[in-house]
Amino acid sequence: MFYIFALICAFLLIFLGYTSYRRSSDRLTKIKQDVQRLEICADVTTISNAHHSISIGELNSPVSALLNSFSYISQDVDAALNQQSPYNQRLALSAVAEKLNSLIRELTRSGDKYAVRFRPIATSWYEIVTDYVRELAEVVELRQEIDNPYIIGVPLTEQQEIFVKPVDLSGTYISTRIEQLLLDRRRLPLLLYGQRRMGKTSLLNNLGRLLPSTIIPMFVDLQGPVSSASDYAGFLYNIARSMANSAQRQSAFTLPSLKRETLQDDPFTRFDEWLDEVEEALQQNIALLAFDEFEALDNAITKGRFDREDVLGMLRHLIQHRPRFKVLLAGSHTIEEFQRWASYLINVQVVHISYLKQPEARQLIEQPVKDFTLRYEPNAVERVLQLTRCHPFLIQLLCAEIIALKNEQNPSIRRLATLADVEAAIPEALSVGSFFFADIQSNQADAAGLAILQFLAAQGEGAIVSRSTILQHFSNKFDALNLLLQRELIEEVSEGYRFQVELIRRWFA
């Protein structure tokens, strides 16, 4: 009997050893295949697609860390090629080239055995990217085109020079106000509130370079995979993944790894244990956990995908019991509009992001980037300010169309924008920006509010409609009127109401 038991044990040891060997062999084969895929990248398109086929694996291995670096670079190239203008492609790809150059220097200094294999790949990618940047510059110069630095429809990243630091209603930089509140010992949650496309996400993307290095931004977009996850394991895994990616991108700070499988048996407990590891890794640093578009998560709760107590209870527990974490929510609604949030997030401090001040708006128009070649007549600049009321997205929308218009003109008049050019660009700006205006129509006002907006729009540019006239046409519509005021679509002036922004009025007209 003992002999049979010994044989079984021996067989199990051999089997386990063979299984471990097979796994190790399979892993090495996969790594070899990944490296070969990186080596054969011959242009920016293949580089941009490389991250789809790289399996990162465990980050505690040197080769996995290197594969992770190449995967991030591939994603950056992919994002750069998706930029609409050659200028922004060049800008983003130049930032990629700098990362590759740093990686080459790091691999040159490294004594790791993998450095010899990966350094030629980094060098090849660097040459491909820099050659493509040169080609883009030559095309623009040959055509004598005006570079279009404006970003329409997507938030600005930390790589884009056009970003202008927003200020609050008192003239204080928003980033300075956030920094002050983060250092408050009461650990109060923050709400970054403002109109759609006012620059909230762009600000969150740039906090890494605006805040002290001891504050590590961890940005989580709740509109993406987080709120659409099918279970809590996926929900928490996507939060952790977003936190890790943001910390690495904005502050070069590496968070402990967390596998999705780890969360399967008891998601919230395992996630809480991972936060313990994150806090230990932070040491004396502060984590700014920024949840963008919190309305998307509220919508998921409303649909029954997640339980309110589970999700908001976890958020409240994090705020109350983890001093190294500061929580910021960003959205275009106030907490009071979502009563279930208000009961979990006590004493929320509101940071209001609004229109740019005129000096910042003029900079965005006249000198958005260094060596900008388009000049404006003074009355043309004033007209852009009048039409947009210094709304950052609308300035970019209108100015981008002015550049597109100028690039179609004779080179002899191309580089001076006139009042006539501004007026001529308005119809195309309204068309290109239809997604922005349609969101106002669909999500920012109810049926009564839309009727009020259309009535006001029909009165013409700058028209003020008296309160008595509004009440005569829209009796018992006080809630709709107050919502329009809260959304900053209209304003109360001289005992009446008018549109805040002329371009928005033109859409409704």
N, C-alpha and C positions, 0 to 999 in steps of 0.2 A: 504493500500500500504506500509506504514511504517512497519507494522507488518510482511509482506512478506519479505521486505528487511532485517529486523532484523533476521528473520529465516535463510535467505540465508547466512548472515554474521556468524551467530552462527554455521551453518553447515560447512562453510569454515574453521572456527577456529578449529572445532573438527577434520575435515579432515586433516588439516595441522599438528595439534598436533599428530594425529594418524600416519601420514606419517613420521613425525620426530621421533616418538617413534619406528616405524618399522625400520627406517634406523639405529637408535642407537642400536636397538636390533640385527639387522643383523650384524652390525659392531662388537658387543660384541661376537656374535656367531662365526664370522670369526676369531677373535683374539683367542678365546678359542680353535678353531680347530688348529690354527697355533701353539699354545703352546703345544698342545697334540702331534702334529707331531714332535716337537723338543724333547719332553720327551721320545718318543719311539725309538729315534736313538740309535742303539745298537752297531754299528761299524763305522769305518771311511767311508765306502762306503755310508751308509745311511746319515751320516753327510754331506758328499760331495754333496748329492742330495737334501738336505733340502731346499736350497735357491730357488729351482724351484717352491716350493709351498707356500713360504712366501709372503704375500701381505703387503708391507711396510705401505702404507697409508700416512697420514700426519705426518711429523717428529716433529711437535710441541707437540705431545703427548708422555709422558714417555714410554708407552708400545710400541709405534711405533718406538721410538729411540732404544729400547732394541731389538725389532725384526730386526731392521736394522743392529745392531751389530752382531747378530747371522747369518744374511744373508751374511754379509761380511766374517765372519769366515768360513761359509760353502763354499763360493766361493774360499777362500784361501786353504781349504783342497782339494777341487776339483782340483785346479791348482797344488797342491803338488803331488797328486796321478798321475797326467799326466806327471810328470818328468820321464825321461827315466831310470836314475840310482838310486839304493837304497840310495846312498849318498845324492843326491839332494832331494829325497823324505824326508829323515831324516832331512836335513837342513831346508826345507820349513815347515815341520810339527813341528819342534822345535820352529820356529818363531810363528806358530799358538798356540802352547802350552803357549808361553809367553803372547800372547794376551788374552788367556782364563784365565790365572792366574791373569792378571791385571783386567779383568772383574769380576772375583770372589771377588777380594779385594774391587773393587768399589761397588759391590752389598752388600758386608758385611757391608761396612760403610754407605750405603744408608738407609735412613728412608722411602723410597718410598714403598707403599703397594705392588707394583709388584716385588720388590726385593726378597721377600720371595719365590715367585713362580719360578723366573728365576734362582736363585743362585744354586739350586740342578741340574738344566739342565747344567749350565756352569761347575759345578764340575764333572758331569758325562762325558761331552765331553772332559774335560781336562784329565781325567783318561783314556778314550778310546784312545785319541791321543798319550799320553805319553807311554801307553802300546804298541801301534803299533810301535812307534819309537824304543823302546827296542827290539821288535821282529826283526825289520829290521837290527839292529846292531848285534844281535845274529846270524842271517843267514849269514851275511858277514864274521863274525869272524869264524864261524864253517867251512865255505868253504875256509878260508884263502885267500879270494879274495882281489884284490887291488880296493879300492873305486874309482869310476870314477866320478870326480867332474865336468867334462866338460859339457857344455850346447850346443847342436847342433840344429840349426834351429829355435830357439826362443830367443828373447832378454832376457838379464839378468835383474832380478828385484832387488829391494833394499835388498831382503832377502838373496841373494846369495854371499857368501864370495869370490868367484872366480873373481868377477869384479875387473878389474885393471883400475885405472884412466888414460884415454888417454891424450896424449900431442899433441901440434901442432908442426909445422915444426921448430919453434924456441926453442922447448923444454919446453914451458910453459904449465902447465896443462890446458886443455880445459875449465874445470869448473872455473878456475881462470880468464881466458880470458872472459868467458861469464859474470861472476860477474862484471868485470871492465866495460864492455859495458852496462850492465843493470843500472849501476849507472851514466851513461852519461846523462846529462840533456837534450840532444837533442832528446831523446826518439827514437833513430834509430832502425828500425827493424833488426833482425839478421837472417842470413842463416847459418845453420849448414850443411856443405857440405862434402861429402866424398863418396868413393866407397860403393857398396852394402856390407852389413855384416861387415862394418868397426867398428861398435859399436855405431852408432848414437842413436838408440832406447834404447839400454842398458844405455847409458849415460843419456838420458832424464828420464829413470826410476829411476836413482840414484841421480838426482839433489837435491832431498829433503835432503839428508844427506851430499851433497858436498857444497851447498850454505848456506849462513847465514839464520837463522831462520826467518828473516824479509822478505825473498823472498819465496813466496808460488808458487811452480810449479803446473801448471794446464795443464796436458798432454792430447792432443786430437789426436787419431790415425785416420787419414783421410782415411785409407784403409778400415775401418770398416763400421758400420751403417751410419756414417755421410755422406759420399759421395754416398751411395746407397739409401738414403732416397727418398721417392716418392714425397715429397713436402717440402716447406720451413719450415713448422711447425716441421716436422720430422727432417730436417737438423739441425735446431737451437736447438731443444730439445736434440738431441744426442750430440751436442757440449756442452750444459749446463750440461748434465748428466756426460759426460767424465770429464769436469772441476771439478765437485763436487766430483766424485769418486777419482780423482787424488789428489786433495787438502786434502781430508780426509786421504787417504792412505799414502801420502808422508809427510804431515805436521800436521796431526790431526786437520785440519782446516775445519770447517763446513760452507758450503755456504748456502745462502737462498734457499728454495725449489722453483722449477719451474715446474708446471704441463704442460703436452703436450696440454691439452685443452685450457690453457691460450693463447697459441700461434696461435690458429686457425683463429681468426678473422683478426688479423693484425700482422703477425709473427715478422717482424723486429722491429716494434715499441714496442711490448711487450718484446722482447728480450733486447732491449735497456733499457727499464724500469727495467728489471731484473739486468742488468749490473750496474744500479744506486744503487740497493740494495747491490750488491756484493762489489762495491767500498766503500759503507758505512760500510759494515762488515769488510773490509780490514783495516780500520783506517789508521795507519801509515805503514802498510805492503805493499809490492809490489807483484802484480800478474804476474808471468811469464807464458803467454799463449803460449804453445809450440804445433805447428801443425806438426805432423810427417807425412812423405810421402805426401808432398803437391802435388806431381805429380798426385795422385789419384783424388784430387779435380779438377785439371786442366783437367783431362780426362773426369770427369763428366760434366764440362762446355763445352768441345768440343762436347760431345754427345748431348748437348742441354738440359740436365736434369736441370741445373741451368743457370741463366743469369749472364754473366760476371760482368756487372755493379752492380747488386744487391749484389753479394757475395764479389767481390774485393772492391767495394765501401764501404761496411760495414767494411771490414778489414782496409781500409785506414782511415775511420772515427774513428775507435777505436784507431788506432795508433796516430792520430793527436789530438784527443780531450779527451782521457782518460789517464791522466798522471800516474795513479796508475797501469796501464797495460803496460807490455812490451811484444812484439810479437816476437816469434822465429819460423822460418820455418826450417824443416829438410828434406833433400832429397839427391838423387844422381845426380841431375841435377842443373845447375846454373840458376839463375833468367833470365840471358840473353837468355837462350834457350827457355824461355817462355815470349815472348815480352809483352803479355798482363799483366803479373805480374809486369814486370819491370816498366811499366808506372804508376802503382798504388803504388808500394813500392819503393819510392825514397830513395837513399843513403843507400841501404841495406849493412850491415856490414857482410862480409863473415868470418865464423869461420871454418877453414879447419881441419877436422879430418882425420888423415892418419895412416900409420903404427905405431906400437908401437916402442918406443926406445928399444935398446937391453937389458938394465937392466930390464925393465918391461916385455919384451918378455921372458927372462930367468926365471923370477919369475913365469910367467904363465906356463912354461914348468916344472921347477924343484920343485917349491913350490907353486902350485896353491892354496892350502888350508893348514891350520895348520895340522901337523902330517901326511902329505902325505907320503905314504910308498914306492913309487917307486923311485928308484935312476937311474940316467943316466950316462953312460960313457961320458967323455968330448966330444969325437968326435961325439957321438949320438946327443948331444945338438946342436953342431955346424951344423950338417946336418939338423936338424929341422929348424934352423934359415935360412939356405940356401934355403931350399925348400919352405918356407912360406914367406920369407922376412919380418918377424915379423907382418904379417897380423893376427889380433886377432882371426878372425873366423877360418882361416886355421890352426893356431896353435892348437886351440881347436879340430878341425876336425881330424887332424893327431894324436894328442896326445891321443884322445879318442880311436882311432883305435889301437894305440900302447898298451894301457891298455887292450883292448879287446883281443889282441893277447897274451899278457903276461898272462892273466887269464886262457888261454887254455894250458899254459906250465906247466911243473913239478914245484911244489912249491920250489924246491931247486934252481931254476934259475929265478923264477918268478919276483923277486923284483929288478932286475937290467936290464935296457934297453940298448941294444947294437946298434951299427951302423947297423948290420944286421936286427935287429928288426924294426928299422925305415924304411929301404928299403922295408921290407916285408909288412909293414902296408900301403904303398902308394896305391896299387891297390884298397883295400877296402875303403880307404879314398876317392878316386876318385869316387867310386860307391855310397857310402853313401852321399857324398856331391854333387851328380849330380844336385840337384835342384839349387845349387849356381852357378855351371858352366853353366847349361842350361839357367839361367837367363842372364848371360853374352852373350851367343850365341843368345838369342831371343830379348833382350831388350837393350843391351849396344853397339851394333854395327850393321851397315847396311850390305848389301850383299858384298859391296866392302871391308868393314872393316873385315868381316869374312874371305874373301879370303886372305887378307894380314896376318891375324893372323895364318891361316893354313900354309901359305908359311913360315912365321917366325918359327912356331913350328917345321916344318919338318927339320930345320937346326940343331937341337940338343940343348942340355942344354948349356946355357950361350952364344950361338952363336950371334954375332953381324953382321947384314946384312947392307951393305953400302947403303947410300941414293941413289946412282946412280943405284944400283941393284934393289932397290924397285921401282924407277921411270921407270926403263926399263921394269919391269914386270907389273907395275900398273900405266901407264901414266894417267895423268889427274884425279888422285884419291887423290888430296891434302886434300879435305874436310874429306874424310874417315880416312886418316892418322892423321889429326889434332884431329879428334874426339877420336881416340884410345889413343892419347897422353893425351887429356883432361880427359878421363875416367881412366887414370893411368893404362892402360893395358900394354902399351909399354912405353919405354923411349928412349930418344935420347942420344947416347954415341959415342964418337970418330967418328963423321961424319957418324954414322949409327944408327940402331934401334935394340932393343932386347926386349924380354918379361921382365916385371918387376918381375913377380913371377913364379918360376919354376913349381909349382903345376898347375898353370893355363896353362902354356905351355904344360904340359903333357896331360891335358885334350884335348887340340886342336891337339895334336900330335896323 
